[in-house]
Each structure stands twice: as structure tokens, then as C-alpha cells.
Amino acid sequence: MQYLGLKNKLKDFLVFSIRDIEKIDSSFHKQRLSEWQKKGYVRKVRQGFYIFSDIIMSERTLFIIANRIYGPSYISLEMALSIYGLIPEAVYGITSITSQRTKRLQTSVGNFIYQHMRPSLFFGYQLGEDNGHYYRIAEIEKAVLDYFYFHAKMNDKESFKSLRFNTSEFKEKADLKKFNAYLAAFENKELTKRVTNFLKYIHA
């Protein structure tokens, strides 16, 4: 199959894999991808995953890529907190939760960081959309809980203060009933203690 024919067949794919191509053309030779990379037609993201070189990259494009190249996963932790306006710092890497092993991927399009969480805690995300493509991102409540789950040292007034957390934004956007239900699902006493202290801090 020629490049333009394949590109038309994959027009609904922002990120595509070799397996996606083989579903369209079972006789496809992987060598063609190497040729197309040299010509600048396609760009390799990681082993087995590619994008067309002419796509317009944005933060949300990276979210879609993050979901696809290592999954199941959803955007969370620092990146989600930043998106929701809860922390002021820029985030240098797309942070995600996965039910697979913890992994860091340095790719041609960006750095992707995945933190393992047991499958029973793989919930609390919603679908975001970008130009007809969808990605999974933590709800604001789950993003905060995921963050505290992996940051055990965030447990007192000084550490909460150092986070420079936007408390007014959280109070406006978060559903505390849902937040507490999600917290209970973790079944983690230490996390509950940290989060309880945090809630006292932001409501003081």
C-alpha cells in the first residue's frame, strides 16, 4: 500500500501502531515505515507506535498519545492538577496512572511518566476531547487523591503550604461527596489521615 492510501485509511487515528496497519494491509512490510520516516512522512513515538509528521502538536495531543502508547492509563497527578488550575508550576512531562508497571518513556514528542496503581483503583477518570480524538483524564477529585497517594510526605501544614495549592479553585470545582467516596475506596488509613489533614488545612 502506498503512503497516501494508508494515510487516508488511518485518517481517524492520531497515533497508530503496526498492528493497526496490518489490519488494513496484512502484507504490509515494516521496512516501509523506516523509508517513510527518512522521507519525513511519519514520526516514531516509541517502539511500534507512530504519528504522521504533519499533525499539529498540542498539550491535549500529548494526552491522546500518552493514553495510547502505554495503557490502560489516564492523565493524572501533577499534569491533571495543573490542567485544573490547582498548582501553579509548569509540569515537565505527561504524568499518568496505569494498572501496568511504573514506566518512564522519553520519546521524540515528549516525556511520559506512568505510575502503577492496582486495578481496583483504576477509576475516577473522564473523557476529554480534542478535534474528534478522546483521552482519559482523572476527575479533579481523583487527581488530588492520586497525588496524595504517591506523596506520603505531604502530611502537614508546611508541606501543604509548599504545594501552593489553589484552594478556592478546588472548593469551587470539587464534589466533596464524591471525593470522600473515592477516598474510602482506597482503603488506606495513612492516605485517609493525610487527606483529612489536608481538608482541615484548606478549610481553616
BAGU-388286 format. One record per residue: residue number from 1; x, y, z of N, C-alpha, C in turn. Coordinates in Angstrom, 2 decimals. Layout:
// residues N
{NUM, {X, Y, Z}, {X, Y, Z}, {X, Y, Z}}
...
//
This chain:
// residues 204
{1, {0.84, -1.20, 0.00}, {0.00, 0.00, 0.00}, {0.88, 1.25, 0.00}}
{2, {0.51, 2.22, -0.81}, {1.25, 3.47, -0.89}, {0.93, 4.36, 0.32}}
{3, {1.83, 5.30, 0.58}, {1.71, 6.16, 1.75}, {0.38, 6.91, 1.80}}
{4, {-0.01, 7.57, 0.73}, {-1.24, 8.36, 0.75}, {-2.47, 7.49, 0.97}}
{5, {-2.44, 6.29, 0.41}, {-3.55, 5.37, 0.61}, {-3.67, 4.96, 2.06}}
{6, {-2.53, 4.66, 2.68}, {-2.54, 4.28, 4.09}, {-2.96, 5.45, 4.96}}
{7, {-2.45, 6.64, 4.66}, {-2.80, 7.82, 5.46}, {-4.30, 8.06, 5.42}}
{8, {-4.91, 7.87, 4.27}, {-6.35, 8.04, 4.16}, {-7.10, 7.00, 5.00}}
{9, {-6.60, 5.78, 4.98}, {-7.23, 4.70, 5.76}, {-7.11, 4.96, 7.26}}
{10, {-6.03, 5.63, 7.66}, {-5.76, 5.88, 9.08}, {-6.12, 7.30, 9.49}}
{11, {-6.96, 7.96, 8.72}, {-7.26, 9.37, 8.97}, {-7.91, 9.62, 10.33}}
{12, {-8.54, 8.59, 10.90}, {-9.19, 8.75, 12.21}, {-8.24, 8.42, 13.37}}
{13, {-7.00, 8.04, 13.04}, {-6.02, 7.68, 14.06}, {-5.04, 8.82, 14.26}}
{14, {-4.93, 9.33, 15.48}, {-3.89, 10.32, 15.76}, {-2.56, 9.59, 15.98}}
{15, {-2.63, 8.49, 16.70}, {-1.47, 7.61, 16.91}, {-1.85, 6.26, 16.34}}
{16, {-0.94, 5.66, 15.59}, {-1.26, 4.34, 15.04}, {-0.11, 3.37, 15.29}}
{17, {-0.46, 2.12, 15.34}, {0.53, 1.08, 15.60}, {0.73, 0.22, 14.36}}
{18, {1.75, -0.58, 14.40}, {1.98, -1.53, 13.31}, {0.79, -2.46, 13.18}}
{19, {0.22, -2.83, 14.31}, {-0.96, -3.71, 14.28}, {-2.13, -3.04, 13.58}}
{20, {-2.30, -1.75, 13.78}, {-3.36, -1.01, 13.09}, {-3.16, -1.09, 11.57}}
{21, {-1.92, -0.95, 11.15}, {-1.61, -1.00, 9.71}, {-1.89, -2.40, 9.17}}
{22, {-1.49, -3.40, 9.92}, {-1.65, -4.79, 9.46}, {-3.12, -5.19, 9.35}}
{23, {-3.98, -4.54, 10.12}, {-5.41, -4.81, 10.00}, {-5.95, -4.30, 8.66}}
{24, {-5.30, -3.26, 8.15}, {-5.70, -2.68, 6.86}, {-5.03, -3.42, 5.71}}
{25, {-3.75, -3.74, 5.90}, {-2.97, -4.40, 4.85}, {-2.11, -5.49, 5.49}}
{26, {-2.59, -6.71, 5.45}, {-1.90, -7.83, 6.12}, {-0.53, -8.12, 5.52}}
{27, {-0.28, -7.65, 4.30}, {1.01, -7.91, 3.64}, {1.98, -6.74, 3.79}}
{28, {1.63, -5.78, 4.64}, {2.46, -4.59, 4.82}, {3.85, -4.96, 5.34}}
{29, {4.89, -4.37, 4.76}, {6.26, -4.61, 5.20}, {6.71, -3.45, 6.10}}
{30, {7.21, -3.80, 7.27}, {7.63, -2.79, 8.25}, {8.73, -1.87, 7.70}}
{31, {9.47, -2.36, 6.72}, {10.54, -1.57, 6.13}, {10.00, -0.27, 5.55}}
{32, {8.75, -0.31, 5.10}, {8.15, 0.91, 4.53}, {8.10, 2.04, 5.55}}
{33, {7.87, 1.69, 6.81}, {7.82, 2.71, 7.86}, {9.18, 3.39, 8.02}}
{34, {10.24, 2.60, 7.93}, {11.58, 3.19, 8.01}, {11.82, 4.14, 6.85}}
{35, {11.36, 3.75, 5.67}, {11.51, 4.60, 4.48}, {10.73, 5.90, 4.66}}
{36, {9.52, 5.78, 5.18}, {8.66, 6.96, 5.36}, {9.20, 7.89, 6.44}}
{37, {9.85, 7.30, 7.45}, {10.49, 8.14, 8.47}, {11.62, 8.97, 7.85}}
{38, {12.42, 8.33, 7.02}, {13.53, 9.02, 6.38}, {13.04, 10.15, 5.47}}
{39, {11.88, 9.94, 4.88}, {11.30, 10.96, 4.00}, {10.54, 12.03, 4.78}}
{40, {10.38, 11.81, 6.09}, {9.68, 12.79, 6.92}, {8.18, 12.68, 6.89}}
{41, {7.66, 11.55, 6.42}, {6.22, 11.37, 6.34}, {5.62, 10.98, 7.70}}
{42, {6.32, 10.13, 8.41}, {5.84, 9.65, 9.70}, {6.92, 9.85, 10.76}}
{43, {6.50, 9.82, 11.99}, {7.41, 10.03, 13.12}, {7.19, 8.92, 14.12}}
{44, {8.25, 8.27, 14.52}, {8.15, 7.20, 15.51}, {8.05, 7.80, 16.90}}
{45, {7.06, 7.38, 17.66}, {6.89, 7.87, 19.04}, {7.64, 6.94, 19.99}}
{46, {7.33, 5.66, 19.91}, {8.05, 4.63, 20.65}, {7.93, 3.35, 19.84}}
{47, {8.58, 2.30, 20.30}, {8.56, 1.05, 19.55}, {7.14, 0.61, 19.22}}
{48, {6.85, 0.54, 17.92}, {5.54, 0.05, 17.48}, {4.48, 1.10, 17.30}}
{49, {4.75, 2.38, 17.69}, {3.74, 3.44, 17.60}, {4.28, 4.63, 16.81}}
{50, {3.41, 5.18, 15.97}, {3.81, 6.25, 15.06}, {2.73, 7.33, 14.97}}
{51, {3.14, 8.51, 14.50}, {2.20, 9.58, 14.16}, {2.60, 10.10, 12.78}}
{52, {1.66, 10.73, 12.11}, {2.00, 11.40, 10.85}, {2.70, 12.71, 11.19}}
{53, {3.72, 13.04, 10.43}, {4.57, 14.19, 10.76}, {3.87, 15.53, 10.67}}
{54, {2.75, 15.57, 9.95}, {2.09, 16.87, 9.75}, {1.01, 17.17, 10.78}}
{55, {0.86, 16.34, 11.80}, {-0.16, 16.65, 12.80}, {0.30, 17.84, 13.63}}
{56, {-0.65, 18.62, 14.09}, {-0.34, 19.79, 14.92}, {-0.29, 19.35, 16.38}}
{57, {0.88, 19.50, 16.98}, {1.06, 19.05, 18.36}, {0.53, 20.08, 19.35}}
{58, {-0.13, 19.59, 20.38}, {-0.61, 20.43, 21.48}, {-0.54, 19.60, 22.75}}
{59, {-0.81, 20.23, 23.86}, {-0.80, 19.50, 25.13}, {-1.80, 18.36, 25.10}}
{60, {-2.98, 18.62, 24.56}, {-4.00, 17.58, 24.53}, {-3.68, 16.49, 23.50}}
{61, {-2.96, 16.84, 22.47}, {-2.46, 15.82, 21.55}, {-1.56, 14.86, 22.31}}
{62, {-0.72, 15.41, 23.20}, {0.17, 14.58, 24.00}, {-0.61, 13.69, 24.97}}
{63, {-1.75, 14.18, 25.45}, {-2.59, 13.35, 26.33}, {-3.10, 12.12, 25.57}}
{64, {-3.53, 12.36, 24.33}, {-4.03, 11.26, 23.50}, {-2.92, 10.25, 23.24}}
{65, {-1.73, 10.76, 22.95}, {-0.58, 9.89, 22.72}, {-0.25, 9.11, 23.99}}
{66, {-0.27, 9.79, 25.14}, {0.06, 9.14, 26.42}, {-0.87, 7.96, 26.68}}
{67, {-2.16, 8.16, 26.46}, {-3.13, 7.09, 26.66}, {-2.84, 5.89, 25.76}}
{68, {-2.43, 6.19, 24.53}, {-2.32, 5.13, 23.52}, {-1.04, 4.31, 23.62}}
{69, {0.09, 4.97, 23.90}, {1.37, 4.26, 23.81}, {1.68, 3.40, 25.03}}
{70, {0.93, 3.57, 26.12}, {1.12, 2.72, 27.30}, {-0.19, 2.70, 28.07}}
{71, {-0.82, 1.57, 28.08}, {-2.14, 1.54, 28.70}, {-2.52, 0.16, 29.22}}
{72, {-3.63, 0.13, 29.93}, {-4.54, 1.25, 30.13}, {-3.94, 2.31, 31.05}}
{73, {-4.23, 3.55, 30.74}, {-3.72, 4.65, 31.54}, {-4.64, 5.86, 31.41}}
{74, {-4.52, 6.78, 32.35}, {-5.25, 8.05, 32.27}, {-4.36, 9.16, 32.84}}
{75, {-4.52, 10.36, 32.32}, {-3.74, 11.51, 32.77}, {-4.12, 11.84, 34.21}}
{76, {-3.13, 12.05, 35.07}, {-3.42, 12.37, 36.47}, {-2.20, 13.03, 37.09}}
{77, {-2.18, 13.04, 38.44}, {-1.05, 13.58, 39.20}, {-0.76, 15.04, 38.82}}
{78, {0.49, 15.42, 38.73}, {0.84, 16.83, 38.53}, {0.22, 17.43, 37.27}}
{79, {0.19, 16.66, 36.19}, {-0.36, 17.20, 34.95}, {-1.83, 17.53, 35.10}}
{80, {-2.59, 16.64, 35.70}, {-4.02, 16.90, 35.88}, {-4.23, 18.06, 36.86}}
{81, {-3.44, 18.12, 37.92}, {-3.57, 19.23, 38.88}, {-3.31, 20.56, 38.19}}
{82, {-2.35, 20.57, 37.29}, {-2.03, 21.78, 36.54}, {-3.18, 22.16, 35.60}}
{83, {-3.72, 21.18, 34.92}, {-4.84, 21.42, 33.99}, {-6.04, 22.00, 34.74}}
{84, {-6.29, 21.53, 35.94}, {-7.42, 22.01, 36.73}, {-7.11, 23.32, 37.47}}
{85, {-5.90, 23.84, 37.29}, {-5.54, 25.11, 37.91}, {-5.30, 25.00, 39.40}}
{86, {-4.92, 23.81, 39.87}, {-4.74, 23.60, 41.31}, {-3.31, 23.85, 41.77}}
{87, {-2.35, 23.74, 40.86}, {-0.97, 24.06, 41.21}, {-0.41, 25.03, 40.16}}
{88, {0.48, 25.91, 40.56}, {0.96, 26.96, 39.65}, {2.13, 26.54, 38.76}}
{89, {2.88, 25.51, 39.17}, {4.09, 25.16, 38.46}, {3.82, 24.52, 37.10}}
{90, {4.70, 24.79, 36.15}, {4.65, 24.09, 34.87}, {5.09, 22.64, 35.11}}
{91, {4.53, 21.73, 34.36}, {4.84, 20.32, 34.53}, {5.65, 19.85, 33.33}}
{92, {6.83, 19.32, 33.60}, {7.74, 18.92, 32.52}, {7.65, 17.41, 32.29}}
{93, {6.55, 16.99, 31.74}, {6.31, 15.58, 31.48}, {4.83, 15.30, 31.64}}
{94, {4.32, 14.38, 30.86}, {2.91, 14.00, 30.94}, {2.78, 12.89, 31.96}}
{95, {2.12, 13.16, 33.09}, {2.02, 12.20, 34.18}, {0.70, 11.45, 34.10}}
{96, {0.78, 10.14, 34.27}, {-0.40, 9.28, 34.15}, {-0.42, 8.21, 35.23}}
{97, {-1.59, 7.65, 35.42}, {-1.79, 6.47, 36.25}, {-2.01, 5.30, 35.31}}
{98, {-1.41, 4.16, 35.64}, {-1.61, 2.96, 34.85}, {-1.79, 1.75, 35.76}}
{99, {-2.49, 0.74, 35.27}, {-2.59, -0.51, 36.01}, {-1.45, -1.44, 35.64}}
{100, {-0.60, -1.01, 34.69}, {0.59, -1.76, 34.36}, {1.74, -1.32, 35.27}}
{101, {2.94, -1.77, 34.93}, {4.10, -1.40, 35.73}, {4.42, 0.08, 35.59}}
{102, {5.03, 0.65, 36.65}, {5.51, 2.02, 36.58}, {6.53, 2.12, 35.45}}
{103, {6.44, 3.19, 34.66}, {7.32, 3.31, 33.50}, {7.55, 4.77, 33.15}}
{104, {8.75, 5.06, 32.63}, {9.08, 6.38, 32.09}, {9.48, 6.19, 30.63}}
{105, {8.90, 6.99, 29.77}, {9.20, 6.90, 28.35}, {9.68, 8.26, 27.85}}
{106, {10.89, 8.30, 27.36}, {11.41, 9.51, 26.72}, {11.26, 9.30, 25.22}}
{107, {10.42, 10.10, 24.60}, {10.10, 9.89, 23.19}, {10.45, 11.12, 22.36}}
{108, {10.25, 11.00, 21.08}, {10.53, 12.11, 20.17}, {9.55, 13.26, 20.33}}
{109, {8.43, 13.02, 20.99}, {7.42, 14.08, 21.14}, {7.30, 14.59, 22.57}}
{110, {7.93, 13.92, 23.52}, {7.84, 14.37, 24.91}, {8.15, 13.25, 25.88}}
{111, {8.15, 13.61, 27.16}, {8.41, 12.64, 28.22}, {7.10, 12.21, 28.87}}
{112, {6.96, 10.91, 29.05}, {5.73, 10.36, 29.60}, {6.07, 9.54, 30.85}}
{113, {5.38, 9.84, 31.94}, {5.65, 9.20, 33.23}, {4.38, 8.49, 33.69}}
{114, {4.50, 7.20, 33.96}, {3.34, 6.39, 34.35}, {3.59, 5.79, 35.73}}
{115, {2.65, 5.99, 36.64}, {2.74, 5.42, 37.98}, {1.73, 4.28, 38.10}}
{116, {2.23, 3.15, 38.59}, {1.35, 1.99, 38.75}, {0.38, 2.18, 39.91}}
{117, {-0.85, 1.79, 39.68}, {-1.86, 1.73, 40.73}, {-2.65, 0.44, 40.53}}
{118, {-2.96, -0.24, 41.61}, {-3.62, -1.53, 41.46}, {-4.94, -1.37, 40.69}}
{119, {-5.33, -2.39, 39.93}, {-6.51, -2.29, 39.07}, {-7.79, -1.84, 39.77}}
{120, {-7.95, -2.21, 41.03}, {-9.18, -1.83, 41.75}, {-9.28, -0.32, 41.97}}
{121, {-8.14, 0.39, 41.83}, {-8.14, 1.85, 42.00}, {-8.07, 2.58, 40.66}}
{122, {-8.22, 1.82, 39.59}, {-8.19, 2.42, 38.26}, {-9.61, 2.90, 37.91}}
{123, {-9.96, 4.04, 38.48}, {-11.30, 4.61, 38.28}, {-11.20, 6.12, 38.48}}
{124, {-12.33, 6.80, 38.35}, {-12.35, 8.24, 38.63}, {-11.77, 9.08, 37.52}}
{125, {-11.93, 8.63, 36.29}, {-11.45, 9.43, 35.15}, {-12.62, 9.71, 34.21}}
{126, {-12.43, 10.68, 33.36}, {-13.45, 11.06, 32.39}, {-12.79, 11.23, 31.03}}
{127, {-13.62, 11.39, 30.01}, {-13.08, 11.57, 28.67}, {-12.94, 13.04, 28.32}}
{128, {-11.76, 13.41, 27.85}, {-11.54, 14.73, 27.28}, {-11.53, 14.58, 25.77}}
{129, {-11.73, 15.68, 25.07}, {-11.81, 15.61, 23.60}, {-10.95, 16.69, 22.95}}
{130, {-10.33, 16.32, 21.85}, {-9.53, 17.28, 21.09}, {-9.66, 16.94, 19.61}}
{131, {-10.37, 17.79, 18.88}, {-10.55, 17.60, 17.43}, {-11.04, 16.21, 17.06}}
{132, {-12.00, 15.72, 17.81}, {-12.59, 14.43, 17.50}, {-11.83, 13.23, 18.06}}
{133, {-10.77, 13.48, 18.76}, {-10.00, 12.41, 19.40}, {-10.20, 12.52, 20.92}}
{134, {-10.21, 11.37, 21.58}, {-10.55, 11.35, 23.00}, {-9.39, 10.80, 23.84}}
{135, {-9.34, 11.28, 25.08}, {-8.33, 10.81, 26.02}, {-8.94, 10.72, 27.41}}
{136, {-8.36, 9.86, 28.23}, {-8.83, 9.70, 29.61}, {-8.01, 10.60, 30.54}}
{137, {-8.71, 11.34, 31.38}, {-8.05, 12.20, 32.36}, {-8.78, 12.09, 33.68}}
{138, {-8.04, 12.09, 34.77}, {-8.64, 11.98, 36.10}, {-9.63, 13.11, 36.35}}
{139, {-10.72, 12.78, 37.02}, {-11.60, 13.82, 37.53}, {-10.82, 14.58, 38.60}}
{140, {-11.22, 15.79, 38.88}, {-10.47, 16.63, 39.81}, {-10.30, 15.95, 41.17}}
{141, {-11.34, 15.27, 41.63}, {-11.28, 14.59, 42.93}, {-10.23, 13.48, 42.93}}
{142, {-10.22, 12.68, 41.86}, {-9.29, 11.55, 41.80}, {-7.86, 12.02, 41.57}}
{143, {-7.70, 13.11, 40.81}, {-6.36, 13.64, 40.57}, {-5.69, 14.03, 41.89}}
{144, {-6.44, 14.68, 42.77}, {-5.90, 15.09, 44.07}, {-5.56, 13.87, 44.91}}
{145, {-6.45, 12.89, 44.94}, {-6.21, 11.68, 45.73}, {-5.04, 10.87, 45.19}}
{146, {-4.94, 10.78, 43.86}, {-3.80, 10.08, 43.27}, {-2.50, 10.75, 43.69}}
{147, {-2.51, 12.08, 43.69}, {-1.30, 12.83, 44.06}, {-0.90, 12.52, 45.51}}
{148, {-1.84, 12.58, 46.43}, {-1.52, 12.33, 47.83}, {-1.15, 10.87, 48.07}}
{149, {-1.68, 9.99, 47.27}, {-1.34, 8.57, 47.39}, {0.15, 8.35, 47.15}}
{150, {0.71, 9.08, 46.18}, {2.12, 8.89, 45.83}, {3.06, 9.89, 46.51}}
{151, {2.50, 10.78, 47.34}, {3.34, 11.77, 48.03}, {3.07, 11.70, 49.53}}
{152, {3.62, 10.67, 50.13}, {3.39, 10.41, 51.55}, {3.92, 11.51, 52.46}}
{153, {4.89, 12.28, 51.97}, {5.46, 13.34, 52.81}, {4.57, 14.58, 52.86}}
{154, {3.56, 14.62, 52.04}, {2.59, 15.72, 52.09}, {1.59, 15.43, 53.22}}
{155, {1.96, 15.79, 54.42}, {1.12, 15.37, 55.56}, {0.98, 16.41, 56.66}}
{156, {1.49, 17.62, 56.43}, {1.35, 18.64, 57.48}, {1.20, 20.02, 56.83}}
{157, {0.97, 21.00, 57.67}, {0.68, 22.35, 57.20}, {1.80, 22.91, 56.32}}
{158, {3.05, 22.69, 56.71}, {4.17, 23.22, 55.95}, {4.26, 22.60, 54.56}}
{159, {4.06, 21.29, 54.48}, {4.13, 20.64, 53.18}, {2.95, 21.04, 52.31}}
{160, {1.79, 21.21, 52.92}, {0.62, 21.67, 52.15}, {0.86, 23.08, 51.61}}
{161, {1.47, 23.91, 52.44}, {1.76, 25.29, 52.04}, {2.74, 25.33, 50.88}}
{162, {3.73, 24.43, 50.90}, {4.74, 24.41, 49.83}, {4.14, 24.00, 48.49}}
{163, {3.03, 23.31, 48.52}, {2.37, 22.89, 47.28}, {1.73, 24.08, 46.56}}
{164, {1.47, 25.14, 47.30}, {0.82, 26.35, 46.75}, {-0.49, 25.98, 46.04}}
{165, {-1.25, 25.18, 46.73}, {-2.49, 24.63, 46.19}, {-3.56, 25.72, 46.09}}
{166, {-4.28, 25.74, 44.98}, {-5.33, 26.74, 44.75}, {-6.61, 26.25, 45.44}}
{167, {-6.76, 26.60, 46.69}, {-7.88, 26.09, 47.47}, {-9.23, 26.58, 46.97}}
{168, {-9.30, 27.82, 46.51}, {-10.58, 28.35, 46.03}, {-11.05, 27.61, 44.78}}
{169, {-10.10, 27.26, 43.92}, {-10.44, 26.52, 42.70}, {-10.95, 25.12, 43.06}}
{170, {-10.31, 24.49, 44.02}, {-10.73, 23.16, 44.46}, {-12.13, 23.21, 45.08}}
{171, {-12.36, 24.17, 45.95}, {-13.66, 24.28, 46.61}, {-14.77, 24.52, 45.60}}
{172, {-14.45, 25.26, 44.55}, {-15.45, 25.59, 43.53}, {-15.76, 24.39, 42.63}}
{173, {-14.74, 23.62, 42.29}, {-14.91, 22.57, 41.28}, {-15.14, 21.17, 41.84}}
{174, {-14.60, 20.89, 43.02}, {-14.64, 19.52, 43.54}, {-15.96, 19.19, 44.22}}
{175, {-16.38, 17.96, 44.07}, {-17.57, 17.42, 44.73}, {-17.07, 16.65, 45.95}}
{176, {-17.27, 17.20, 47.14}, {-16.71, 16.59, 48.34}, {-17.33, 15.23, 48.64}}
{177, {-18.58, 15.04, 48.29}, {-19.21, 13.73, 48.50}, {-18.51, 12.68, 47.64}}
{178, {-18.26, 13.02, 46.40}, {-17.54, 12.10, 45.52}, {-16.10, 11.92, 46.01}}
{179, {-15.48, 13.02, 46.41}, {-14.11, 12.99, 46.90}, {-13.97, 12.00, 48.06}}
{180, {-14.88, 12.07, 49.01}, {-14.82, 11.18, 50.18}, {-15.14, 9.74, 49.82}}
{181, {-16.03, 9.55, 48.85}, {-16.34, 8.19, 48.39}, {-15.12, 7.57, 47.71}}
{182, {-14.43, 8.36, 46.90}, {-13.21, 7.87, 46.24}, {-12.13, 7.57, 47.28}}
{183, {-12.02, 8.44, 48.28}, {-11.03, 8.24, 49.34}, {-11.29, 6.92, 50.07}}
{184, {-12.53, 6.65, 50.37}, {-12.89, 5.41, 51.08}, {-12.52, 4.18, 50.25}}
{185, {-12.63, 4.30, 48.93}, {-12.33, 3.17, 48.05}, {-10.86, 2.77, 48.10}}
{186, {-9.98, 3.69, 48.48}, {-8.56, 3.36, 48.58}, {-8.29, 2.39, 49.73}}
{187, {-9.14, 2.46, 50.77}, {-8.98, 1.60, 51.95}, {-7.55, 1.70, 52.50}}
{188, {-7.10, 2.94, 52.67}, {-5.72, 3.19, 53.08}, {-5.75, 4.20, 54.24}}
{189, {-5.44, 3.72, 55.44}, {-5.55, 4.56, 56.63}, {-4.59, 5.75, 56.59}}
{190, {-3.38, 5.52, 56.13}, {-2.40, 6.61, 56.08}, {-2.82, 7.69, 55.09}}
{191, {-3.33, 7.26, 53.94}, {-3.82, 8.22, 52.96}, {-5.00, 9.00, 53.53}}
{192, {-5.91, 8.30, 54.19}, {-7.07, 8.97, 54.79}, {-6.63, 10.02, 55.80}}
{193, {-5.61, 9.70, 56.59}, {-5.10, 10.64, 57.58}, {-4.51, 11.87, 56.90}}
{194, {-3.69, 11.65, 55.85}, {-3.08, 12.77, 55.14}, {-4.14, 13.67, 54.51}}
{195, {-5.10, 13.04, 53.86}, {-6.13, 13.81, 53.16}, {-7.03, 14.55, 54.14}}
{196, {-7.32, 13.92, 55.26}, {-8.13, 14.59, 56.30}, {-7.41, 15.83, 56.81}}
{197, {-6.12, 15.72, 57.04}, {-5.33, 16.88, 57.47}, {-5.33, 17.97, 56.39}}
{198, {-5.26, 17.53, 55.14}, {-5.26, 18.48, 54.04}, {-6.59, 19.23, 53.96}}
{199, {-7.69, 18.51, 54.12}, {-9.01, 19.16, 54.07}, {-9.17, 20.16, 55.21}}
{200, {-8.65, 19.82, 56.38}, {-8.69, 20.74, 57.51}, {-7.88, 22.00, 57.18}}
{201, {-6.76, 21.81, 56.52}, {-5.87, 22.92, 56.16}, {-6.57, 23.87, 55.18}}
{202, {-7.19, 23.33, 54.15}, {-7.77, 24.22, 53.14}, {-9.09, 24.85, 53.59}}
{203, {-9.71, 24.26, 54.62}, {-10.96, 24.84, 55.12}, {-10.77, 25.64, 56.40}}
{204, {-9.51, 25.81, 56.79}, {-9.22, 26.56, 58.04}, {-9.56, 28.04, 57.86}}
//
